[in-house]
C-alpha cells in the first residue's frame, strides 16, 4: 500500500504560495513532526491506558508473578519499543528526499531499540529470579550467579551490536576483532570466570546455601551467608560485621559449614573440667555413706559395693592395704554422677553421641570431658544450657572430695608469703622464750 504523506504536505504547501525551493524541506519537517507526534501519542496511550489497565487487572489476580513483572518495570520498559518502531519505519516515509538523514535517524533509533530491548530483558530476568526466590527450592539452590552470567552475556552482546551499528561493521567481524584482545578480556573478567566455575561447583555439590552458618578463619568469616553472587559471598558475622569472600575461595580454600549440625538432632557440647590429680583418692566408708545420699547415684554405689565385696572375697583380698583388690574412687563416682545427671537433663539428646570421659593428664591436671548434644540449637539457648550444666558440675565437685585445678594467682602467692612471714615470726618468738 502506497500512501505518500510527503506528497500531500507538498500539495498543501503549494496552495499557500510558499516558494517552491522550500516546499520539500518544509513538507519533510512537517511529515517528520507528524511521525514524532504519532509516536508520542501511542506511547502515552500505552502507558496511561493499556499498562494502567493491565496493572489493575494484575492486582486482582491471585498469582503473584504478574505483580512482580510490574514491580520490575517489564511492561514500562517494553512500552519504549513501540514509539521507536513507529519512528524507525515512519522516518523512511517522512524523509524520502533525504536518504542520508533517514540512515542516520534509523541507526540512532535502532541503537535506542537495542538499549530498550536490553533493559526489557534485564527487567524480565530480574522478575524471573524474584519469582524463583518465592519457590521452596530457592532456599537450597541459589541461581544468582547464573543470573549475573546471563546478564553479562546480554549486555556484552548488546554492546557489540550497538558498536557494530555505529561503526557500520558486521557483528561477527566485530567480535572476531575482539578475539585479538582475548588476553586482556580474560584478565578483566578473571574473577568473573573463576566465580562462574566456583558457583557451578558450589551449587552442584551443595556446599553453601543462603542462611548457612559457615566459618572461614582465613577470611575472618564466622556467621550466616546472606548473599551468594557471581563474584562474592557475603557473610554476616555474629558481631554484625559483614565479611566478603571471593566465590572461588570457597572452592580453593577450606571452610566449615555448620548446616549438618543445624539439621541434626542437637548441637554439640564439648568441654572439659581439669581435676587436681592430688585430690583423687579411694573412698572410705564415711565418704561412701555420705555419697549414698545423692539420689541419682545411690543405686550405682550400692551395686558397685556389692560387686567389689564379692570380688574381693572370692579372691581373698587383704583389705588392710588399699592397693589390694578393687575399691570405689571419688573420680569414678563423680564421673558416674555426671553421666546420670546429663541423662536426666531434659535439654540433652540421649540418642546422639553421649560421652563423659577422661582425657590425657597434663601439667594442669586430669581433664574430665563432657561430649554430648543439646537439643536446642539456637545459639543463645545452647550457651545458656551449657553454662547451667557446668555451673552445677563446678559447684558439686567438692562433694566428691575433688578439687578443680587452677594455676596459682596473685592472691595465692600473697597468702603463701603471709603464712611464711607468720611462721617465721612464731619461730623467732619461740627462740626468744627459750633464751635465759
Secondary structure, DSSP 8 states (H G I E B T S, - for coil): ----HHHHHHHHHHHTT--HHHHHHHHHHHHHHHHHHHHHHHHHHIIIIIHHHHHHHHHHSS-SHHHHHHHTTHHHHHHHHHHHHHHHHHHHHHTTT-HHHHHHHHHHHHHHHHHHHHHHHHHHHHHHHHHHHTSGGGGT---HHHHHHHHHHHHHHHHHHHHHHHHT--HHHHHHHHGGGHHHHHHHTHHHHHHHHHHHHHHHTT---TT-EEEEGGGTEEEEEEEE-SSEEEEEETTS-EEEEETTHHHHS--EETHHHHHSS-EEEEEEEEE-GGG--B--HHHHHHHTTSHHHHHHHHHHHHHHHHHHHHTT--TTSTTSS---BHHHHHHHHHHHHHHT-TTB-TTS--EEEE---BTTBEEEEEEEEES--SHHHHHHHHHHHHHHHHHHGGGGT--B-----HHHHHHHHHHHHHHHHHHHHHHHHH--
